[in-house]
């Protein structure tokens, strides 16, 4: 996808489909930050707000865990992988995954040179046969990097969602070959509500060892989190977070976001709305002659093939979206917790007008 599409200042929300990062934060999260700001606390996470946030995560996932708020998803991915990987190890991931395609070498940086091995598979999902082969390739050979980690993206970069059975199959292959499992959950909650399952079933019960828990794309402001279900990683993670400059002095402001996110099902409500808007768009575009919707969907991303003239016309009308997918002529539309239904209908209507014109 293009890295040059920007949302102009003051651009109307009903024309913004570039990313779920383009919208603001949930009011509940802004309010939580304001409440924390009214009180004084000690720094670096040794405060009751951070303790409450960790307790909330443990409750939601039904498993004791180490929880570290960090400032970006890239930091969460890099730190999580580094906790599992030797410098001579390799991470097996999908060719289109964010850790391989969009992190500017951050995983290699955080892991002190760990190698990422891209695997193929349809619709953004890793092919089990490809994983089974790669998980044992070069094992024990001193001339080769050693496969040590499987990284799964849920939801995927195409907007598809691994089923629980698909996750279990991949983690079983990985664990059988002695690999640990990382889940890149930048859009974790969108996948969760799409499957109508529980956080436990989609993570540690399915064989996931460590999670990059995305918050920013679903109503957060300035935080994502690393959630480790393996408590033996606790000390190493703590030092890695500090060394990476991710142990913020006013950690309570990040912790307040995480706590508010998981309170009163805010995270689930936000993701359900985003997914509902994507399904509305998907259905409308599929019913439009001249539009080819791609992929199986499942989360809050819709890819479709459109004529260049239609994409130009949509942009002239103020719609903002990415269109430099690896396959030319494919547009990407992302919905969010704040996308109004009227915006979906306007996009569909304008697309039909341009095709008819």
N, C-alpha and C positions, 0 to 999 in steps of 0.2 A: 504494500500500500504506500501511497505517497507520504512523504514527510514534510511537504511544503504547504499543505492545506491549513490555513488558519481561520479561526472564527473572528471576524472583525469585532472590535469593541462595541458593545451595545446591540449586537446582532440579535434579532428576535428569536426566542426559543423555538418557535414553531417552524423555523427554517434550518435548525441545527441538527444534523445527523452525522457529523464527522466522527464523534466518539461520545461515550458516556462520561468521558473526562471533561467534555465541553460545558456541561451544566454545573450549577452550583452545588452546595451541600444541603442536606436535609435540615430543616429548621430545628428539629430536635437535637441534632448534633451541634449546631451553632449555639443553641441555648445551653447545652451541657458545658461547652467551652466557657461561656459567659459566667456560669455558676462557679466553675472552678477558679476563674480569675478573681472572684470576690474574696477568696480565702488564701491564706498563706500556707505553704507546705514545703517540706524539705525536698531537695532535688534528686535527680538521677534515678527516679523510679522508686525511691524508698518512701512511699507516701500511700495513704489509704485509697486514693483514687486508682492508682495502679494495682494495688492489691485487689480492689473490687473488680476491676476489669479482668484480671487473671481468673478470679473466682467465677466470673460470669462465663468465660470461655470454657473452663472446666465443667461447669454445669451444662452448658449447651452441647458440648461434645461428649459428655458422659465418660470422661477419661482424664486422669491427672496429666498435666502437660506443662512444659515450659513455654511461656508466652513473652515475646519481645516485640513491642511496637517499633516500627522503623518508618522512615520518611517516604520510601518509594517501593514499588513492586520489584524493581531491579535489585534493590538492596536486599529485599526479602528472599528473592530467588538466589542471589549470589551467596548470601550468608547461609541459607539452608543447604545449598549444594556443598559449600565449603566444609560444613560440619560433618558431611558424609564421605568426603572424597579425599584421597591422597593426591599429592601433586603429580604422581605418575598414573593416576586413575583416569577413567573416562566416564562420561555421562551419556547414556543412550536416550535420545529424545527424537521427536518427530521433526522432519525437515522444515516444516512450517511453524514450529513452536516458537514462542516469543524468546525463550532462552537462547535458541540457536540463531534466529533471524533478526531479532530486534533489540538486542541488549548491548551492542557495541563492544562485545568482548568482556562485559562485566562478570559473567560466570568464570571465565578464565582468569580474570584479575583477582577475584575473591578467593579462588581455589589455588592460587599460586601456580597456575599453568595447567590445571586439569583440562583434558581434551573433551570436546563435545562431538559425539558421533551421531550424525543425522540418519534417521530411519524413515522409510516410506510407509504409506498406508492411505487408503481413501478417506476423503472428508476430514482430513486433519487428524485422523486417529492412527496410532501405531499398529502396524500389522503384526500379529502375534508370531507368525513364522519368522519374520524379519528380526523380531526381538530375540527369539530363541536362538537364532544363529549368531547374532551380534553379542549376546550375553556370554558366549563361550569362546568367541573369536580371540585368539592370542592369549587366553588365560594361562598364566604361569610362564609365559615366554618373556624373557627379560628384555627383548628387543621391542616389545609392544606395550602400549598403555594398557592398563588392566581395567576391564569393565567392572565398575563398582556401584553405579547408581543408575536407576531408571527414573526419568522425569516425565510425568504425564501432565498434560495441560487440560484442565477441566473448568469451564467449557473450552473447546478448542478455538484456534484462531479462525476457523471457518464458521464458528457459531454452533457447531455440532456438539453433542453431549455424549460422553461415554456412558453406556449403561453400567449398572453395578456388576453384572456378569462380565462385561468387557474389562472393567477395572480389575476384578478378581483374577481373571485369566492372565492379564499382564503381570500383576504382582506375584502370582504363583510362579510364573516363569522366572521372574527376576529373583525372588527369594530362593527358588530352587537352584539358581546359579550363583548364589551368594551375594546378590546385589541388594542394596537398600533402595527404598522408593520415596521419591519426592513428588508432591503434587503441586503444580503451579495453579493456584486458584485465584487468579486475578478477577475472574468472573465466577467464583466458587458458588455464590448464592444463586445466581441465575441458573446454574446447572442443578443445584440442589432442589429448587422449586420445580424445575422442569421434570425432574425424576420423581417428585413428590416423596422424597425419602428423608432420612435423618442425617445430621452431620456425622454421627458415628458410623452409620452404614456406608457412607461415601468416603470415609477416611480410614481410621485405624482398624475397623472391623473388616475392611476390604484389603488390608495389607499395606496401607500408607504409613510410613515412618515419620515424615515431616511435611508440613503444609505451609505454603506461602498463601496467607489468608488475605484476599483482596477486600478492601473496604472503600477505597477512593472512588472506584468506578460505580459504586452503588449507593452514593449519598454521603460518603466520607469527605473529609477536607484535606488533611495532610498526613494521613497515616495508613499503613498496611501493617501486617503482623506476620511473624514467624511463630508457628505453633508446632512444637516438637512433642510427639507422643512417646518418644524414647527419652526417659529422664536421665539416662547415662550421658546424654549430650549436653546436659545443662551447663556444666562449668565451661566447656569449650564454647558453647554458643554465647554465654555471657561475655567472655573475653573477646570473641570475634566481633560482637556487636559494639563493644567499647572501642576496639582497635579500628573499626570501620567508620568511626565518627557517628554512629547511630544511637548511642546512649545520650539522649538529649538531656540538658540540665533541667528543663521544665517538662519532663516526661508526662506529668499529670495532664497536660493539654492533649497529648496523643491518647493517653489511656482513657480520658473522658470521652473521646470520640468512639473508641472501641466499645466502651461500656454502654453508651447511648445507642450505638448501632445494634447491639444485641438485646436491648430492652424493649419490652412490649412488642416484639416481633417486627420492629422497624425494618430490619434487614430483609426479612421475608416479604413484607408488604412492598418494599421498594422493588425487589427483584421480580415479584409477580407482575407488577404493573409494567415494568420494562419488557418482560417476556410477552405479556398480553399485547403490548403495542407492536412488538415485532411480528407476532402472529397475525395481527390485523393488517400490517403492511404486506406480509408474505401472501396472505389470501387475496388482497386487492391487486397486487402485482401479478400473481398467477392467473387471475381472471382478466388480465389485460392483454389482448393480442399484440404481439410484437415484443413482449418482455419475456426473457428466459431466466427464471429464478433458479439459482444453483445451490446445491448442497441440501442436506436434510434439515438444517435449522435445529431448533430446540432451545436456544438461549435468546439473546437480544441483538443478534446480528443477522442481517439479510444481505446476501450477495445476489446480484442480478446482472445479466447482460443487457445493455441498452445501446442504441445507436449514438454515435458521437454527438450528433445534432441535438438529441434529446438531453444528454448530459450537459451540453453547453447551455441549452435553454433553461434547464433547471437551475443552473448556476446564475444565469442572467436574472432569474426570478428570485434569487437570494438563498436558494437551498445550498447548504454546505455539506459535502461528503467527500470521501476518498474514492479515487477511481484508478489508481495505479496498482491494482491487484497483479500478481504474477501473470495472470492471463489478461491480455489487452481487452479493453472494452467492457470490463466488469466493474460495476459500481458497488460500494459497500455502504450500507446504511445501518447506523447503530442507534437503538432507542435507549431511553434511560428512565429512571424513576420519575423524572419530571416531564417526560414527553406527553403532551396532551393528545387525546384522540383526534381532535380537530386538525392537528399537524399531520397526522398520518393520512387523513382523508384529503387534505390539501395536496400532499405530495402525490398521492395516487391520481387525483383529478388532474393535476398539472401534467403528469406524465402522459395521461391519456390524451390531453389536449395537444401536446407536442407531437405525439405519434400520429394523431389524426391530421395535424397541420402539415 
